[in-house]
Amino acid sequence: KYLALCVVQKCVFLLSFRKKLLLPMVATFWKSFVFVVQDTDKSIVLKSYEVLLVICNHCGGFIQRRFEDDIWPSMKQNLRRNWMLIQQRLSDTDLEKSIEVRVIEQILKCLMALLTEKESSDRLEVKDVETIKLMFRRIGDALIAELVPLLLDIATPLCLVQSVQRILVLYANIVDRELVRFHLLLANPHFVAAYYTPPQFSEKHKDD
């Protein structure tokens, strides 16, 4: 499996400038790839997300149409599973080099790639913004709920904190600022008690 993933990763990169050949190739192995991402071997999972990152970078449109059903369920499970393993570690020695941290870091890189325009222009076009909003429309709440604890836990490695910060900023700027604000407020009870009035905020969030 690992060797096959390495070959796929190299092929996607080599065909990245020939979209007419790349997209059909990705489509042929996609179902098998979705199955491999669910593997229990962490080294295979890590390599799978390295391959996914290359696919996100070079044919993001293909992923955007399949992310919610094919990728997000296993991605959420891998976030939770590896974060739980990190929390259970008895020592922080070489934590950032651990495979659990590396898996989460690759997942976060994939999310950043999906929230970032890869064309020469620095600004997202209207069609790109709408595509991203559509992709995250039904999973946004679950996604932010998974990321905020990583941001606020003092045991989270700095590399993951920085990646989560970038994702939340991108999500707030492109998709839903109020949703990010809501989860950050919810995660800090003292801040909620002082600055958050549920009825008014709920109505405003509903209207948005």
Secondary structure, 3 states (H helix, E strand, C coil): CHHHHHHHHHHHHHCCCCHHHHHHHHHHHHHHHHHHHCCCCHHHHHHHHHHHHHHHHHCHHHHHCCHHHHHHHHHHHHHHHHHHHHHCCCCCCCHHHCHHHHHHHHHHHHHHHHCCCCCCCCCCCHHHHHHHHHHHCCCHHHHHHHHHHHHHCCCCCHHHHHHHHHHHHHHHHHCCHHHHHHHHHHHCHHHHHHHCCHHHHHHHHHHC
